[in-house]
Amino acid sequence: MDKKVDNRLQVRVNGAIFEWLQERAKEFETSSPDVQARNELVLFRDLLQQELKRIPLTIAEASCIADVLDDTLLDLSVKILVRYELFDAFQIARQLDETSSYSAKWSIDEDLLLKKVSILGPTGDHALREAIIKWRQKDLKATKNDFESVGLKII
């Protein structure tokens, strides 16, 4: 017999968040801050998904990002890390040898990859880090289907 999951959430938020939800509820003409909170969660999920579609990656580029972010942990802070982590990794590899080990290992154009991830703001950066972490946690392969299964756009 399957148990029915109670998907109801109850949270207490600070005063500033509550006021923000009240204002948003008025702007969007929803019935209450709790309904608006649900809508905001859906919006955030959709934003994460859309951000990943903005950066089409090759399998080699996605693999390189996964390689560089190998020990990355996901947190809830608002920041942009992927570009800086890639840049630092590429620079360190170049200091050790004139040809970056990442460029050679993955047959990628590092500057092009940096340009691609440079368009990401904090939401896109979070989405990309989350996708790579999910890909690694699920022990997926470096294939189009497996990268796409975590939301990446593979070309």
PLY file of the C-alpha trace (Angstrom):
ply
format ascii 1.0
element vertex 155
property float x
property float y
property float z
element edge 154
property int vertex1
property int vertex2
end_header
0.00 0.00 0.00
1.48 3.35 -1.04
1.55 6.07 1.55
0.23 9.39 0.38
2.83 12.11 0.75
1.78 15.25 2.54
3.37 17.92 0.38
2.31 20.77 2.61
5.06 23.05 3.88
4.98 25.36 6.85
7.75 27.86 7.44
8.28 30.87 9.60
10.11 33.73 7.88
11.62 36.92 9.23
9.66 40.17 9.11
11.42 41.54 6.03
10.66 38.41 4.00
7.06 38.39 5.20
6.61 42.03 4.20
8.20 41.32 0.81
5.80 38.40 0.29
2.86 40.59 1.28
3.91 43.23 -1.27
4.44 40.61 -3.95
1.03 39.11 -3.16
-0.53 42.53 -3.74
1.42 43.10 -6.96
0.51 39.70 -8.38
-2.98 39.73 -6.89
-2.57 36.41 -5.14
-4.67 35.69 -2.11
-2.00 35.72 0.59
1.71 35.69 1.41
1.68 31.89 1.74
0.21 31.48 -1.75
2.77 33.97 -3.02
5.57 32.01 -1.30
4.48 28.92 -3.24
4.48 30.94 -6.46
7.95 32.30 -5.68
9.29 28.76 -5.22
7.89 27.74 -8.60
9.36 30.88 -10.15
12.79 30.16 -8.65
12.75 26.56 -9.90
11.83 27.77 -13.38
14.53 30.45 -13.30
17.17 27.84 -12.46
16.01 25.66 -15.36
15.97 28.57 -17.80
19.41 29.79 -16.77
20.94 26.44 -17.69
19.44 26.71 -21.18
21.33 29.99 -21.73
24.70 28.26 -21.85
24.91 25.54 -24.47
27.89 23.33 -23.69
29.65 20.55 -25.50
30.16 17.28 -23.65
33.86 18.17 -23.36
33.06 21.59 -21.86
30.59 20.12 -19.36
33.18 17.47 -18.47
35.83 20.13 -17.96
33.51 22.11 -15.66
32.79 18.94 -13.70
36.52 18.26 -13.48
37.27 21.74 -12.13
34.29 21.72 -9.74
35.17 18.25 -8.48
35.07 19.11 -4.78
32.52 21.91 -4.94
29.78 21.99 -2.36
26.50 23.73 -2.95
25.47 26.50 -0.61
22.70 29.07 -0.58
24.82 32.18 -0.80
24.42 34.60 -3.68
27.69 34.64 -5.58
29.33 33.91 -8.88
31.96 31.19 -8.58
32.11 29.00 -11.69
33.87 31.51 -13.91
36.44 32.32 -11.24
37.05 28.68 -10.41
37.55 27.85 -14.09
39.81 30.88 -14.61
41.96 30.00 -11.58
42.23 26.34 -12.57
43.23 27.25 -16.13
45.81 29.79 -14.90
47.38 27.37 -12.43
47.57 24.67 -15.10
49.23 27.13 -17.51
51.81 28.09 -14.89
52.83 24.46 -14.66
53.06 24.09 -18.43
52.55 26.40 -21.38
49.55 24.35 -22.48
46.84 24.06 -19.90
46.15 20.51 -18.85
42.42 21.22 -19.07
42.67 22.40 -22.66
44.67 19.32 -23.58
42.65 16.86 -21.49
39.24 17.97 -22.73
40.15 19.40 -26.17
38.37 22.64 -25.39
38.92 26.31 -26.05
39.31 27.64 -22.52
38.65 31.24 -23.51
35.41 30.25 -25.23
34.28 28.30 -22.17
35.11 31.25 -19.92
33.13 33.51 -22.24
30.13 31.15 -22.06
30.04 31.03 -18.27
30.75 34.76 -17.98
27.15 35.54 -18.96
25.88 33.83 -15.82
24.65 35.84 -12.91
24.24 34.36 -9.44
21.12 32.37 -10.38
22.75 30.77 -13.42
25.95 30.11 -11.50
23.96 28.38 -8.75
22.04 26.34 -11.34
25.23 25.23 -13.08
26.96 24.26 -9.82
23.83 22.40 -8.70
23.59 20.51 -12.01
27.24 19.43 -11.85
26.89 18.33 -8.23
23.74 16.31 -9.07
25.52 14.75 -12.06
28.42 13.71 -9.82
26.21 12.48 -6.95
24.19 10.31 -9.31
27.45 8.87 -10.68
26.38 9.66 -14.22
28.51 9.36 -17.34
29.86 12.13 -19.55
27.15 11.69 -22.15
24.62 14.02 -23.71
21.71 12.21 -22.06
23.29 12.10 -18.60
24.30 15.77 -18.63
20.86 16.75 -19.93
19.20 14.65 -17.22
20.48 17.19 -14.67
19.35 20.15 -16.74
22.40 21.07 -18.82
21.97 22.06 -22.46
24.38 19.94 -24.50
25.13 20.77 -28.14
0 1
1 2
2 3
3 4
4 5
5 6
6 7
7 8
8 9
9 10
10 11
11 12
12 13
13 14
14 15
15 16
16 17
17 18
18 19
19 20
20 21
21 22
22 23
23 24
24 25
25 26
26 27
27 28
28 29
29 30
30 31
31 32
32 33
33 34
34 35
35 36
36 37
37 38
38 39
39 40
40 41
41 42
42 43
43 44
44 45
45 46
46 47
47 48
48 49
49 50
50 51
51 52
52 53
53 54
54 55
55 56
56 57
57 58
58 59
59 60
60 61
61 62
62 63
63 64
64 65
65 66
66 67
67 68
68 69
69 70
70 71
71 72
72 73
73 74
74 75
75 76
76 77
77 78
78 79
79 80
80 81
81 82
82 83
83 84
84 85
85 86
86 87
87 88
88 89
89 90
90 91
91 92
92 93
93 94
94 95
95 96
96 97
97 98
98 99
99 100
100 101
101 102
102 103
103 104
104 105
105 106
106 107
107 108
108 109
109 110
110 111
111 112
112 113
113 114
114 115
115 116
116 117
117 118
118 119
119 120
120 121
121 122
122 123
123 124
124 125
125 126
126 127
127 128
128 129
129 130
130 131
131 132
132 133
133 134
134 135
135 136
136 137
137 138
138 139
139 140
140 141
141 142
142 143
143 144
144 145
145 146
146 147
147 148
148 149
149 150
150 151
151 152
152 153
153 154
